[in-house]
Amino acid sequence: MRFDLALGWRVRGPKRRSRVLREGTLRAQLLHGQVVVGCSLFHHRMKLLGKIGREFSGYNILESAKRLRDRKPLQCSLYVTDQCNLDCAYCTEYDNSRPHPSIDDLKKWVRKIRELGTMRIALVGGEPLVHPNIVELVRYCRELGFATSLTTNGFLLTRKLIAELEDAGLQVMQISVDRMTPSAITKKSFKTVLPKLDYFRDSKISLHITGVICADTLPESEAVLETGLSRGIPTEVRLVHADPLHRFRVNRGSREELERFIDSMIERKRRGEKIHTSEAILNYQRSLLRGEHVEWTCMAGYKLFFVSAQGKFWICSMVHTDKHIMDVTLDDLYANYRKKSCQEGCGVYCAVSASLLVEKPVQVLGKEIVARAKRIPSTVRRSLTSNTDKATHGTITNPDGPRQMNGSTNGGPSADDGVTLRESV
């Protein structure tokens, strides 16, 4: 008999030594497994908190409240460029003959927009990703303290670009699609960008999908909505809007079919599904279809305004002025706080949304918070069940795991999968 310094036990002979070694190894493996599982569960719970927080990230109540009681603007949409890589027939917001504004000019305009007190900046186009300095511009907006979003058709997204935009601090990205497949009217097909959605797995950028409903897109609008929601991505499909003279560039389609589709989105939102827009805007679009008057005062040019790729101050995307943003004052903005001749039947939904939020903050914001809160129980249930099972069985990593979007545990169709449509619409 002797004392083994490595094990700290008295051992008799080689057989006893071998058994003790095996037991020691087993204990170490069990301890290591418990540590790994514990760390994994902790990691998943932290991700779950992140998911819940993201449900309300677009509604910073304390910050937004400041703009409900003062005379400063809430949001600006900045046209990073007029150029676009697509040419959709209904779109009025691109011109490939115009050069990109310089990064120096863009930064100068952004500083002015911030000096006016604006809290949020939406980088739009054209297609903002065609601008060679888009990442630098995002970083600059974040350095100035803006809440920053970007709207894209998604065709130019790469893993590298998404990583660069995330590193620059981009918070929200909207991918605009219209159909599952391209048509003569629109090239923004969901199937083209579907593989790129996997680039956002575990990304800190909050992603959402928007589409446009008209006669051309309606047959595939439900597939667009279903595909986005099945991947856990907040998704909406908006009613196509007319210009300020109430002219449509495309056939809007059957009122009954359009209204039925909007009703289905209202119902699904009330059930807690991730319909991205507010119920107030869905109700507004339904009223447009029915020809019903909606009482509201347009805040465009005041709480929300646009800046063109030439630096011109625009009331909204449809109502332009020749005044340069560098010459705009708070008094100029406040002068636009009035009912406008073009607001009846307006389809500039960001302007309508901001206006309704300022006029009826409790009603609009309250319903949205309730709708988002309804998503939490299912999010928690799916996350804990799925992740606990994985950790318990030692499946810490899964290279072929579910196609998760922004932390969603819902798998969804791949680019080549078919989409099962709901029979209720």
N, C-alpha and C positions, 0 to 999 in steps of 0.2 A: 504494500500500500504506500502511496506517496501523495503529496499535495500538488495539484496541477495549478500553476500560477495563472494560466490563461483563463481557466474556468472557475477557480476559487473553490473547487470541491475536491474531496478525497476520492480517487478513482482506483479501482482494482482491475488491472489487466486491460488488454486492448478492446475486448467486447464492450465493457462498461464505458470505456473512453468513447467508443464509436457511438453508443447510444446517447450519451450526454451531449456529444457534439451535434447529433441529429436534433435532439430536443432544443438545444440552444439555437440552432439554425431555424427551427420551426417557430420558436418564440420570436425571433428577430423578424421573420417573414410576416407573422401575424401582426406584430407591432407596426411594421412598415406599411402593411395593408391598411390598418386602422388609421394611420396618419394620412395616407394618400386619400382614403375615402373621406376622412374628416375635412381635409383641405379642399377636396373636390366639392363636397356639399357646401362648404363655406363659400367657395368661389361661385357656385351656382346660385346660392342665396343672394350674394352681392349682385349678380347679374339680374336676378329677379327684381331686386330693389331698383336697379337701373331701368328695367322695363316699365315698372310702375311709374317711376319718375318721368319717363319719356312720354307717358300718356298725357301728362299735363304740361310738358315742356313748352308747348306752343302758347300756353296761357299763363304768363308771368303776371299774376293778379296785382301784386304790389307795384310793379313797374308800370303796367298798363293803366293802373288806377291814376297815376300821375297825369296821364294824358287825357283822362276823362274830366279833369277839373282845371286844367290850365289851357292856354291858347297855343301850345306847341304841337307840332305834328307827331303822329304815331309812326307812320311808315312811309318810305319812299321806294319806288321801283325805278331802278337805274338801268337804262339800256346800255349795256356794255358794248354792243355793236349792233348795226343794222343787218349784218350779213348772216346768212343761214346756209347750212349744208343741205336743206330740204326745200321744196317749193310746194307746199300744200295749198290747194285752190282757195280755201276759205280764209286763209291767213292774210291779214293786212299789215303785219308787223315785221317785214323783212325787205331789204333792198340791197342786193349784192353789188350794186354799182358804187356804193359809198364805202370809203376806207374806214378801218377801225379808228376810233379815237385813241390818242396816245395814252400811255399809262400815267404820264405826268398830268394830263388834263383830267383823266378819271380821278386821280388822287385829289386834285384841286377841287373838283366838284363834290367829292365825297366829304372832304373837310367842311365845305360850305353846308352840305346837307346835315352834317353833325352839329355844326354851330347853330343851326335853326332849332336844335333840340330833338331831332328825329331819333327814335330808339331802334327801329328796325330798318334794314335795307334789303331789298330783294333784287338780285342781279338777274336781269332778263335780257331778251334780245327780240329779234334775231335769235341766234344760237350763241350764248355767252361762251361756250367752250371753244369756239373758233378763235377767240381772242388769244393771242400768244402770251399775254400777261395775266390771265385770269387767276392763277394761283396767287400771284403777288398781290392782286387787287383784293382777293378774299382775306389774305393775311393782314393787309392794311386796314380793311374795314373792321376786323376783329381788334386790332391794336387801338382803334379809335373808340371801341366799346360798343359797336353795333351788334345787335342780334342779326345774324347774316344767313340768308337763304339764297338758293340758286335754282332757276328753272331751266331744264334742258330736255331735248328730245331723246337723249341717252345714246345716240348712235356713236358718239365720239368717246364714250367712257371706256377707260381701261383700268386694270388693277392699279397700275402705277399712278394714274391721274387721280383716282379716288383716294389713294393713300396720301398723295400730296395735298389734296383739298382738305382731307381730314386733319393733316398736320398743320395746315394753315388756319384751322379753326372753324371750317364750315360746319354749321349746325343743322341745317335743313336742306334737303334736295327734293325738288319736285320733278318727276319724269312725266312728260306729257306724251300720251299715246292716244290714238283714236280708235283703231280697230285691231283685231288680232293679225290681220294681213293687210298689205297696202292696197290702195284703190286709185282710181284716176283722180280723186279729190284729195286724198291724204296719203302721205308716205310714212306717217308715224305709226308703224305697225308694232304691236306688242311682241309678236313672235321674234322680231329682229333683235329686240333688246332683252328678251327673257334670259338668255345665258349670262348677261352682264349683271343681273340682279344678285347672282351668287357672289359677286365681288364685294357686296355689302355685308356679307356674313360677319357678325361680331363688330361691324363698324359703329363708330360713335355718331355718324351722320344719321339723322332721322330722315327716313325716306318715305315719300308718299307718291301715289300714282293718280294722275288726272286724265280724263278723256273728254271728248266732246260728243254730244248726242245730236244727230241730224238724220235725215232720211238715209244717207249713205252709210253711216256708222251704226245705226240702230240695230240691224240684224246681228252685229257682233258686240254691241255694247255690254250685254249681259256677260258674255265670255270675258271681256276685259275686266269687268267688276269682279267676277268670280275668280279669275286667275290671280288678281292682286290680293283679294281677301284670303284666298286659300294659302297664300304664302305668308300671311300675317302682316301684309303691308296695308296701311290705311289707304283707301282707294275711293275715288268718286268719279262720276261721269256727269259733266255739266251740259246743260242745254245750250246749244249754239246761240250766239247773240247777234243782233243786227247792229248796223252802224248807227251814228247819231240821227240819220235821216230815216231810220227804221227799215232799211233795206237789208235783205239777207243775201249773202254771196253764194249760198247753197240752198237746196231745198230742205226746209226744216223737218218735214215729215208729218205723219198723221198725229194730230193733237191727242187723240185717244191713246195711241200707243206710247207717245212720249209721256203723257200724264201717268199712265199705268206704271211706266218704268220709274218715274220719280216717286210715286207712291210706294213702290217696293223698297226704294232706298230709305225713305222715311221710316217705314216699318222695321227695316233691318237695323237702322241706327238706334231706334228705340229699344231694340232687343239687346243692344250692346255690341253689335258688330262694328268693325272699324271703317264705317263710312266717313270719309275724311272731312267733308264740309259740315257746316252747322245745320241744325234743323231749320233755323231761321232762313237760311239761303235756299234750302230745299222747298220750304213753303213759299218763298218768294218766286222761285222758278215755276211752281205750280200755278201761282196767281198770274204770272205772265202768260202761260198757256191758256188760262181761262179768261183772259182779258179783264181780270179784276184789278181795281185800283188799290195800290198799296200806299199808305200814308207814311212818308219819310222825308227827311231833309238831306240832300246830298252833301257829304263832307269832302268830296273830291276836290283837290286843290287846297285843302285846309288840313285835315287830319291825315290825309293820304294824298300824295302827289307823285308825279312821274318826272323824270329827267331824261331827255332824249340823248342819243349818241352824239349829238352836236352840242350838248350842254344846254338845250332849251328847256324852260319850265313848261310842263304840260299839266293841265288840270287832271286829266286821266289819259288812258291809252287812246281814247277816241277824240278828245277835245284838246287841241294844241294851241300854244301861244308862241309868239316870237321873242318873248322875254327870256333873257339868259338867267340861269340859276344863280350866277354870281351877283345878280342885281336884285334878287328876291329878298323881301323882308318879312317879318312875322305879320306885319299889318297887311301885306299883300296876300298872305295865306289866309288870314282871318276874313278878308273881303270875299273869299269864296265860300264862306259859311252861309249858304242860302239855298233855297230851292232853285233848281235850274230847269230851263225849258226842255232839256234833253233827258231828264231823269225818268220821265214816264216811259216804261218799257226798257229801261237801261239793262244791259247785259254785262256790264263791267263788274263782275261779281265781287272782286276785291274791294271796289269802292262801295258797293252796296253793303258788304259785310262790315266794313269799318264804320259806315254810317249807322247801321242798325246797332252795332256794339256801343257806340257813343250815345245814341239816343235811348237805348233800352238795355243797359249793361247787365242788370240783374236778370232780366228775362233771357237774353241771349247767352250770356256767360253761364248762368245757372243751369240751363238745359244742357249746355255742352259739358259742363263738369259732371252732371249726373250721368250723361250718356257715356262718358269716359270711365266714370267710376264703375259702371256696370261691366266693363271689360275685365276688371281686376280679378274677381273670383275665378273666372275660367283661366285667366293667365296664371294665377298662383297654382290652381289645381293641376293644370297641364305641366307646368314647370316642375313642381315638386314631385309629382308622380313619375314623370319621365326621368328626371335627373337622379332621384333617389334609387330608382330601379337600375339605372346605369351604374351608379356608384356602388351599390350593393353587390352587383355581379362583377365588379371589377372592370367594367367597360368605361375606362376613364377617357379614352379617346376613340373616336369613331370616324375614320377617314371618309366613310361613305354615308355619314349621318344625314339627318333631315335637312332639307333646304331651308335654313332658318333666315328670317329677315328681321333685323333690328331686335334680335333676341327672341323671336317667335319660336314656339315649339311646334307649330303647325307645319307639316310638310306640304308641298304644293307640286303642281305639275312642272315638268321640265319643259324645255323649249320644244320638244317633240311630242310631249304627252297631249292627249286629247283633254278637253275640258267638259265636265258634266254640268249641264245647265240645270237651273232650278225650274221646276214646272209651275211655280207660282206666278211667274211673270209671263 
